[in-house]
Structure formats: C-alpha cells, structure tokens
Amino acid sequence: MRVSAAVLETPGEPFTLRDVELHKPRPDEVLVRVTAVGVCGTDLEFATFFGTPAVLGHEGAGVVEEVGDRVTTVAPGDHVAMTFTSCGGCRPCLTGSPAYCLSFDAVNFAGRRPDGSSAVSLDGAEINAHFLGQSSFASHVVAPARAVVPIGKETDLAVAGPFGCGFQTGAGGVLNVLRPAPGSSLAIFGAGAVGVAALLAGVLSGCSTIAVVDVNPARLDTARTLGATHLVTGGATGAEELRSIAPDGFDHAIDTTGRADVLRTAVETLAPLGTCGVIGVGPSEEMSFDWRSVLNGRTITGIIAGGAMPQVFLPELLKLHAAGRFPVDGLITRFPFERINEAAEAARRGTVGKAVLTFD
C-alpha cells in the first residue's frame, strides 16, 4: 500500500515528505494507522548519521488495521501505543527485562528486520526502516507485535505516543530502577520530556528533595510547577548550588543530557551509597570520573527505556496520567505531520517540551 512518510534522504538534512510502499505485515507483525508520533532526541541524534534513505520515528500511537495470523495480543480496531522491540527469546527478554535484550541494537537500530528485509520501499527499492520497532514518521507502520501496546480507547493518542519512549524512559528510570524510598533526595540533570517524567516519578515516589538542573529558564519554570523543590541553572556554579541543597550528597541522580561533563557532576553530587542513572543519548562518546567519586559505594547504572516491560508499565503509567498524577499534557505542542522539520527544529532548540506530530 502507498503511504506518506517523512524520509531522511541525507544524514543531517531536513526530512522530505514522500509516498512510499508499505508491504503487508508478516505473521508476527501488525499494521497500524498512525494518529500521532512524538519527536524524540534519539530521532534527531540518529538523523545525523543513520543509513539513508530511511524512515525514523519511534513514539507512535494509532489504530490497528491488520494483524498477522500469529498475533494474539491486539486486533483490528484496537488503539495502541508503540515502543521498542526485542527478540523475545534471550535471557533478559524471558526474565522480564526486554529493554536489555541481547539483540537490542540489531532489532532496533539496524534499519532492517533480522533477516535483512524492510517493510518499506521507495521508488521500487527497500529502504531503512524498523527504527526502534516502528519508523513511525509515517501515516502507517508495520511493527512487530512485541512493539505494540494496547491502550484504552478513551486515551488521547497524541498524548499516548511519547509514553512509548520519552515518558516511559524518565519515569521508569526512577520507578523501576532507582526506586527511591519516601523522603529520598533526587537530582535530575536536564529538564526536557525525559527529565520532567523523572521529576513526576520522583514526586510519585515521595522524594522530599528534587533538584532539577537545566540551562533553559523556561524548562526550569515548568519543573517548578510540576513539583521540583529546587531549581539549578547549569554551568560553573551548578555543582556548588547542588552541594548547598544537599550538603551530604543526593541519594539518587539521573542524567538525561548525554554530556560527559554533566554526568561527572551528577556522580560527584551523590551521597555515599548513592546511585546515578545514565539515560541520556547525547554528544559525548566517553565518560570519566575521579576514582574518589565512586569509591564510597556510589553506583553508576545505565538505563534503557526505563528498564520497563512496556506491556505492563505503559498502561499503568497511562492510568496515573488519567488520574491526574502524571500531568504531562502541558509539555506537548502539536504540529501537523507536514511540519515535521519545524517540529524537529523546535525540539532541537528546546522551545517545546515535547513536539508531537499529528495526522488528519
């Protein structure tokens, strides 16, 4: 079938709206009509180097139109949010940790199915797609059933999309991995969508001190309204401010920036036995620490997709949202799909909390 997609034709260049051919779903796949899709920093990062031509996008939500004959988890007409995929057969997958699938990179970032094929063709030739199980910068998606999560039909799909990555990642990093005890202290570095989700999870967990660090005053203002107890402007004096807030150090910290200098500060602000979660994908390829900063029982742990089992975690997170306890609506700015490059630029500049593309 012919569908509309935002094709990355050259790394680092704007997306181009093209008609592409989408092949029928295989027995373990699902065809979804996309209603909305978030723009994530991971999309923008991969757009600078991913093999082209390609279709990216991985915070999609929509309506199931067709399922393969081995799919039992969803049916045509179901409303779904989409998320990462996994192999389903390795030890992490079988023990409830699909975010740490041994084939995670191969099934999410190769641009192809495991057999090397693609469900998307342009001008008669298969192109890279299947990005994080979706490539949902398109009006329709063929996704593996493991990447599709059924949600209630009362849920606003434009809000649900970012739960598949950004909101799941930040909230899960706190709720599933750090698991702060009530009264704990938490420092969050970066107040974009992921950082705000971590902030809201800190509030849900009963953290008594939540310090949010960012260089964007508007983002810090938003963090204040959502429960941050302290706001810190990143920069040379940020570490000193954090020490004044928690003289003995923070129990937990999360870095969403992917910057080595920021991560070093995050680790150095920890109390003895404190834990820092590393979430951000950003400009730094390496990180380094003075050995003294990790000697006193401090832990640095990498976190993928909030350490979540999406089919369990996403519906629960959406229930919290529906109850007003995970209020992310104010972060979302909607753009028509054809304005994808404007939305991407707004996301890069941090002038929106979460850009979401919508389809008519």
N, C-alpha and C positions, 0 to 999 in steps of 0.2 A: 504494500500500500504506500501511496505517496503521502508524506507528512512534512510539516515545516520544522526546520531545525536551525539553531544558531551554530554555524560551522566555524571552527577555528581553522583557517586556511594557512596561516603562517604564525609560528610562535611569536608572542609579544605584540601581535597586531590585533585590531578590533575583530569581533565576531561578524560573520556575514550570514544573513538570513537566506537559506537555500531550501528548495524542495529536495528531499532525499527519499530513497526507497527503504522502507522498513519491512523486513521479512517476517513471516509468521512465527509465533512462538513455538519453541520446541516442547517436548512433553513435560519438562520441568520448569517451564517459563510462563510468564504472564504478560499479556498486552494491557497496558494502562494508558488511558487518555489523561494526559497531564492537565491539571487545572491551575496549578501554581508551583513555582520552584524558587527556592531561596538561592541567593548568590553568596557563596562561602569563600573565605580567604583561600581555602585549598584550591578551589577552581581557578582563582586568579594567579596563584603560585604556579600551578601546573600549566596554565596557559602561556607561561613564558618559555617552556621547554618541551612540552608534550609533543609526541609524534603527530604530525599533521598530514592530511586533513583529519579533523577529529570533532566529535561532539562531546562536550563536557557536561557538568551539571549533576548534582547528587543530593539535592534537598527537595525532591519532587513529591507531590501529592496529587491524587486524582482518583479516577473511577476505573475499575477493572472492566475491560471489554471482552477479553477472551482468555482462557486458561488452557495450558497443555493437559493432556489426558492423564498425567501422573500427579497433577496438582490437586490437593485436597484442602489447603488452608484458606483459600479465597475462591470466590465465584464471581461470574459476571454481575455487575451492578454494585459490588462492594466498594466502599470508599477506603482508600489506603494511603498510608504514608510510606515512602521508600527510604531505604537506608543502605548501608554497606552489605556486601555479600560475603560468604565464607564457604569453605569446601564441604563442611558438614561431616567429615569423616575422620579428621585428625583428633588427637587427644584434647587440645583446648576446645574444639567445637563440641566434642562428645561430653565434655565435663562442664558445659555451660559458659564457656568463655570464647565465643566466636570472634570477638574483636582481636584476639591473639591467635587466630587461625594460622597454622604453619604455612599456608598458601595465600596469606592475606594480600601480599603485593601482587602475586600472579593473577589472582581472580579480581582484583580491584583496580590495578594500575597498568595492566598490560595493554589495555585498549581492545582486547580480543577475548573471546571465550577461551577456556582452557585448550580446546582443540585448534586454536588459531583462527577461527572464523569470526565474522562480525555480522550482527543483525542489521547493520546499516550500510547502505551503498550510496555512492554519489557518482553520477554520470557513468553508471554501469560497473563501478569498481568498489569493492568493500573498503570501508574506511574505519579508523579507530573510533571505538565507542565503548560501551560497557563500563564506563567510568564509575567506580565505586558501585558497581552493580546496576547502574541506571543510564547515565548520559541523558539526563532529564532536561537539558536545554533544548527541548523539542516538544511538539504537540502530542506525541505518542512515544511510548517506551516499551521495549521488550526487555523484561528483567527476570532474573531467576527468582523463583518463588521464595527463596531464603531472604531476599532483599525487600520483600513486600510485607507490610504490617497492616492488618485490617483495623480500622478505627470506626467510631460511631458516625452515623450519617449526620448527626447534629453538629459535628465539629467543622469549623471553618477551615477549609482545605488550604487557604492562603496562610493561615497561622500554623497548620499542622506540618507543612513542608519542612521548615527549619528544625523541627523536632528530630528529624531523621539524622541530622549531623550536629549543627552548632549547639542547639539547646540540650540535646542528649549528651554531647561531649562535656560541656561545662557542668551541667547538673550531675551527670553520672560520675565525673571526676571527684566530686565531693561526696555524693550519697553512696556510691558503690565502692570507691577506692579509699579515699581519705577517711570517711566515716567519722567525722568529728563528734566528740561527746558534747552534750549540752554544757555551755559555759566555756567552750574552747575559743581560741583565737585563730583567725584565718586572715592571711594576706593574699590578695588577688592582684596579679600583675597583668594589666590590660583589661579595659572595660568595654570591649566590643560585645557582640552577641554571646560568645563563649564565656567571657568573664562575667557578664551580667547573669547568665544562667548559673554559674558557680556561686555568685553572690546570693541569688534567690535560694539555692540549695543550702548555703550557709545559714540563711535565715530560718529555713525549714528545720535545720538540724539544731537550732538553738544556740548558735555561736554568739557569745556575748560581745566579742570584738571582731569586727570585719573591716579591715582596711583595704581600700581599693586604690591602686596606683595607675595613673594614666597621664599622658601629656595633653589630652584633649579636654578642655574645661567643660564642654557640653556633655561629654560622656561621664565625667565626674558628677555633674549635676544630676544626671539620670541615676547614677549609682546611689546618690544621697536619697532620692525619692523612693528607691527600692529597698532600702534597709542598711546601706553602708553606715557604719558608726564613725569611720574616719576616712577622709579623702587626702590623697597624697599626690602632688604633682611630680611626675617622674623627672629625673635629672640629677644633678650633682648633689642636691640636698635631700633627695628622697630617702636614702638609707638612714640619714640622721633623723628624719621625721619618724621613720618606722621604729627606730630604737627608742625614741621618746614615747611612742604609743605603747610599745611592749618592751620594756627595759630588759626583761629576761628572755625575750625572743617569742616568736609566734609558734603555736603548736603545729600549725599547718600553713602551707603556702601553695599557690598554683600559679604557674607561668603560662600565659596564653600567647606570648609575643613571638617566641622562637628566636629571641635575641640572646646571644651568649652573655652580654654584659648584664642584661636584666635578670637572667636566670642565676647568674652568680650572686647578684644582690638578694634574690629570693632565698637562696640557700643560706646566705650569711645572716639573714634575719631570723632564721629558725632558732627555737629554743633547743637545748639538749633533748634528744629523742624525738625531735620534730621531723615532719615529713613534707617534702616538696614534690608536688605532682607536675610533671612536664607534659604539657598538652600542645603547646603552640608549634605550628609549622611555619617557619619564617626564614630570615636571611642567613642565619648562622648555621654552618655545617658542623661546627665543633663547639664543645663547651669545656671549660676548665675551672678548677676550684683549688684554692689553697687547701692542703690536706687538713689543716686545723679546723676548717669549716665543716668537715664531715666526720671528724674524729669522735665527737661526743654523742654517738648514737644517732646522728642525723641520717635520714634516708632520702634518696632521690629516686623517684619511680616514674617511669614512662607510662602514659595513659593514652590508649587509643579508644575513640568512640565512647568515652565514659566508662569503659570496662563493662559495657552493657550487653545483656541478651535483649535485643530490640523488641522481639515479640512479647516480652514481659514488661520491659521498662517503659517503652514508649506509651502504651495505653495507660499505665499508672501515672506517668508524668502529665499526660493529657487530662486525666481525671483531676489532678491537682490544679491544672490550668482552669478547667471548667468550674472548679470550686473557688476560684479567685486567689489561690495560694501560690500560683506560679504566673504572675501577671506580666507576660511578655508582649502583649498587644501593642503597647506604646512604642516598642522598639521598631516595629515593622513599617516600612514605607513601600507602597505598592507601585510597580511600574508595569505598563503593558509590555508584553513579550518583545514587541518590535523595538523597544527602547532598551534593550539589553546592554548596549555599550554605555549608555548614560547611567544605568544602574550599577554596572561594574565600576565605573569611574567614581561614583558616589561611595561605593563600598571601599575602594582603594583609599580615598581621601578621608574616610571616617565621618562623612557628613550625614550618614544614616546609620542607625543601629543595626538593622538587618534589611537589606533590599530583597524584595520578593517580586518575581515576575509572574504576571497573571495572563491567562488566555481567555478570550471571549467565549 
